[in-house]
């Protein structure tokens, strides 16, 4: 199964890394690498994330939570598409 990132997801990852680097430069590369490593598990474990209940087809759009970050992705027969990545705000989701 192929892993595909949308342009928005790529920009999200860049923005998260820049934000972390501004506060803790040594952590930026580590956190980014850990996040990408988790994302790379999705082709083998596509149901790892929780279904997004408000999606038209909840089982096809899922959220994987990794620490304080949420990765939203869609599951297809031949690909996992990473839609967005963001920092989870307390009380939201």
N, C-alpha and C positions, 0 to 999 in steps of 0.2 A: 504494500500500500504506500502510495506517495504522500509526502508532506509538503503542503503548499502554504505560503504566507501571503496574505493580501498586502497591498501597499500600506494600508492603515496599520496592520499589525507590525510591519517593519518599522514604521514611524513611531509606533507606541514603544517598541523595544529600544529604539534610539533615544527617545525622550526619557524613558525610565533610567537608562544608563547615565545620561547626562545629569539628571536630577540627583541620582545617588552619588555620582562623581563630585558634584558641587558640595556635598555634605561629607562624603567619606570616599576619597579617590581610590583607596585600596580595596574597598568593598565593591565598587562598581563592576569591575571585570568579573569578580567572583560570583556576585549575584546574577549577572547576565548569563554567565556560563552555566550556573545551576538551573536557571529558568529554561534556557535552551535545552539542556540535558533532559529535563522533565518533559518538555514539549516533544522531544525526539522519541519518547516512549509511546506516544499516542498511536502511531501506526500498528504497534503490537498490542496495545490495550486501548482501543478506541472508546470503550465504555467507561474509561477511568473517571471521567468527569460526570457531574450530575446533570440530568436533563434540565433544560431551561423551560419551565412549565408554561411561560407566556408565549413561547414560540409556536408558530402554526403547526409544526410537527415536533413536539417536545423532544423526542428521542434523537432527532437529527441535529439539533443544536445543543451543545453541552458546555458547561463551565467546569474547568479544572482549577482548583484552588491550590496554590503552592505558596506557603507562608502567607505573606500579605498581598499576594498577586493573584489575579484571576486571568485565566486564558480562556477566551470564548472561541469555540471551534465548531465546525460542521462536519458531519460524518457522511461520506459517500462511499459507493462500492469500491472505487479505485483510489480514493484520496481522502486525506484529512486536510481541511482548509482552516488555517488559523485566521480567525476573523479580527480579533482585537485582543490586546493585553493591557491590563490596567492595575493600579494599586487599589486594593479594596479599602473603601472608606468605612469606618466603623458604623454599623447600623444599616448599611446599604448592601444591596445585592439583588 
